[in-house]
Amino acid sequence: MTTSATAPARGKIVLSLAGVNKRFGAVQALSDVHMEVAAGEVVALVGDNGAGKSTLVKVISGVYQPDDGEIFYDGKKVTVNGPSAAQDLGVATVFQDLALCDNLDVVANLFLGQERLLGPIIDEAGMEKEAWRLLRSLSAKIPSVRIPIASLSGGQRQTVAIARSLVGAPKVVMLDEPTAALGVAQTAEVLNLIERLRESGLGVILISHNMADVQAVADRIVVMRLGRNAAEFRVEEATTQQLVAAITGASDNVVAARTARSEARSAEGPAGTEGDPDE
């Protein structure tokens, strides 16, 4: 893999979970979950529906408190008592629904609930300047910060949501299915944004069902199944077949069968096959 200018920051663990458990009545949602995220690293969190991904994200973001286990932020053990506590620590979350207000402009959405004041009044000029700075840091394609969110495309809305997560200068950003329901061009735009987050030295947790997106931008892939750690891969070492097997818990699947057939054909070679133009 190529390294960016932020490569020296890689390796410093900014978020770590050890032995995290979460139960809802008789349902054990998380069992002894471990995960680490380093600065300048994209960690993909994948798994089937019900694997525990959403519960783990909500534990990290402070929506749920774990029944057991430890959470370390910047090397210090912390207790995340709520979403505000997570934001204060430096953990930002962009949920799938984005939670944007369509009738407000980009600036108002970026600073909603955390408006900047100039004496007794809102500092509109200062917020607009900071809005442009954040969007430029992401190389975002937004025509104006004063147009309503309703006028933006799906990819541009995702851009605004990601930019909003950077307002508090976090060290970890979690993205929940950021490319869901986006077209090809918009998906590429969002994947570029994730690359920008990595290059700026942030730790990124990417939750996605799209294996192509995961393999395009992730450095490591953490697979969850039935609320537990099922596997972990370096992205350059993981094949789609291995990922599907880890997610489903079975190697007997369509992807594995197709790969086996392809490998068998490659082993046979072109000689002696039907339709050989030299025959």
Residue, then its C-alpha position, 0 to 999 in steps of 0.5 A: m500500500t502507498t503511504s500518505a504524508t500522514a503516515p507517521a501518525r499511523g500506529k497510534i491507537v486512538l480508540s480501543l475496545a476490550g471485552v465489550n458485552k451488551r445484553f438486552g433482556a435475554v438477548q446477548a447483543l455483544s459478547d467479548v468484542h475487541m476492536e482497535v482504530a489507529a490515527g490515519e486508518v480506515v477500519a471497516l466493520v462488516g457483518d450480516n443483519g443482526a451481527g451486532k454492528s449497530t449495537l457496537v456503534k451505539v456503544i462507541s457513540g454513547v447511545y448505549q452503555p456496555d454491561d462489561g468491558e473497557i473503552f480506551y480513548d487516546g490510551k485512557k480508559v473512559t466511560v461514555n455516558g451519552p452522545s454528548a460525552a462521546q463528542d466531547l471525547g472526540v468521537a463523531t458519528v454520521f448515522q445513515d439517516l444523516a439527520l439534516c434539516d432540508n429547509l436550512d442552508v448548509v451553514a445552519n446544518l453544520f452548526l446546528g446546536q453548536e452555533r458560534l456567537l459574537g457577543p449576544i448574536i450569532d456569528e454568521a460570517g464566522m460560521e460561513k468562513e469555517a463552513w467553507r474551510l471544512l468543505r475545502s478540507l474535504s475537497a467537497k463539491i458544494p456550489s454554495v453554503r447558503i443554499p438549502i439542503a433540499s437542493l443538494s444531491g444525495g452525495q452532497r448531503q452526505t458531504v455536509a453530514i461528514a463536514r458537520s462531524l468535523v466541527g468539534a475537531p474529532k479524532v475518530v469518525m464513524l460512518d454508518e452506511p455512507t454510500a447506501a442508496l447513492g449512485v455510482a458517481q456519488t458513491a465515488e465522491v463519498l469514498n474520496l471524502i473517506e480518503r480525505l479523512r484518512e489523509s488528515g490523520l483521523g481514525v475512521i470506522l466504516i460500517s458498510h454492506n458494500m464489499a467493493d466500497v470496503q475493499a476500495v478504502a479500508d485498511r483493515i476489515v473487522v467481521m462480526r457475526l452473532g455479536r462476536n468478533a468473527a475475523e479480521f483481515r488486512v484489506e490487501e490480504a482479504t478476498t471476497q470469498q474469505l469475507v463472505a465466508a467469515i460473514t456467513g460462517a460457511s464456506d459453502n456459498v455461491v461466491a466460493a463455488r464461482t471462485a473454485r470454478s474460475e480457479a479450475r479453468s485457470a489451472e486447465g489453461p487455454a490449450g485443448t479447450e473448446g473454441d481455441p482459435d488455433e484449432 
